[in-house]
Amino acid sequence: MYNFVIDKEGQEKYPIRPEHISLEEHFSNAFNNAERESSAHWIVHLCKKKGGWLPFSIQEINTVYQEMFPKEEFQFNGLDTEFVILGYDKLYRVTHKFIARCFLSYPILFV
């Protein structure tokens, strides 16, 4: 259950939204690897731009990533094994496990 995929249909019922996760700091210790945590940052950034945990293509994540690093290609750095799943439609979807780790690392706290 922890690895279920968040998709268009589950958006309304899923309690954690991209805007609930801060991108002000690095996701330290969220994935036990600095490169993976950097990749997670860019995925959350893309989902914030899209307005939810929506499926995305490799082209979409590359476009966002290349705004900062124009000559580089986005790398999942191992997130695409259990945290981000590639569907039959060639679109990536984040899992509950991915969202929970990002949120626990840097939630935006509402006062």
Buried (B, 14 or more C-beta within 10 A) or exposed (E): EEEEBBBEEBEEEBEBBBEBBBBEEBBEEBBEBEEBBBBBBBBBBBBBEBEBBBBBEBEBBBBBBEEEEEEEEBBBBBBBEEBBBEEEEEBBBBBBBBBBBBBEBBEEEEE
